[in-house]
Amino acid sequence: MSNETTAPPSGSPPDRRRVVLTDGPALIEGPVDLVTREGTVLHCDRFQVALCLCKRSATYPLCDTSHRRRRRRNNESST
């Protein structure tokens, strides 16, 4: 495996930094255009965009911090 990187083809969009948080959203450097399953294009002009991973957001696919209101329970059994 090589550590070499190649430059993206001319005219291609720049690489974006992506961060996936534990029990939280995925953060993507903006501005960015998001395409939904239905084909709708969401233009996000913010410097950072939060994508919902828990599907609880009222503004899905964008995060509205709904994941904070309802925490997952531990799967540990108490016997």
RAVEN-V452722 format. One record per residue. N is the residue number from 1. RES is the residue in one small letter. OMEGA is omega in whole degrees, -180 to 180 (none if undefined). NEAR is the number of other C-alpha atoms within 8 Angstrom. D_CENTER is the distance of its C-alpha to the mean C-alpha in whole Angstrom. Layout:
N_RES_OMEGA_NEAR_D_CENTER + N_RES_OMEGA_NEAR_D_CENTER
//
This chain:
1_m_-176_2_28 + 2_s_176_3_28 + 3_n_-179_4_26 + 4_e_174_4_27 + 5_t_178_4_24 + 6_t_179_4_25 + 7_a_178_4_24 + 8_p_180_5_22 + 9_p_-180_5_24 + 10_s_179_4_26 + 11_g_180_4_24 + 12_s_-179_6_20 + 13_p_-180_4_17 + 14_p_176_4_17 + 15_d_179_4_14 + 16_r_176_7_11 + 17_r_180_6_10 + 18_r_179_8_7 + 19_v_177_7_7 + 20_v_-177_8_7 + 21_l_176_8_9 + 22_t_-178_5_12 + 23_d_179_5_12 + 24_g_-177_11_9 + 25_p_169_13_6 + 26_a_-179_12_3 + 27_l_-179_12_5 + 28_i_176_12_6 + 29_e_180_11_10 + 30_g_-6_11_11 + 31_p_-176_11_13 + 32_v_173_9_11 + 33_d_178_8_12 + 34_l_178_8_10 + 35_v_-180_9_12 + 36_t_178_9_13 + 37_r_-179_5_15 + 38_e_179_5_18 + 39_g_178_6_17 + 40_t_179_7_17 + 41_v_177_8_15 + 42_l_178_8_13 + 43_h_180_8_14 + 44_c_-176_10_12 + 45_d_179_7_15 + 46_r_180_7_13 + 47_f_176_7_13 + 48_q_-178_9_10 + 49_v_178_13_7 + 50_a_178_10_5 + 51_l_-179_12_3 + 52_c_176_15_6 + 53_l_-177_8_7 + 54_c_180_8_11 + 55_k_176_7_12 + 56_r_-174_8_14 + 57_s_175_14_13 + 58_a_180_6_15 + 59_t_-178_7_13 + 60_y_17_10_11 + 61_p_177_9_8 + 62_l_-177_10_8 + 63_c_174_13_8 + 64_d_180_8_12 + 65_t_176_8_13 + 66_s_-179_10_14 + 67_h_-180_11_14 + 68_r_-176_6_16 + 69_r_-176_6_19 + 70_r_-178_6_19 + 71_r_176_6_19 + 72_r_177_4_20 + 73_r_174_4_23 + 74_n_179_4_24 + 75_n_-180_4_26 + 76_e_178_4_29 + 77_s_179_4_32 + 78_s_179_3_35 + 79_t_none_2_38
//
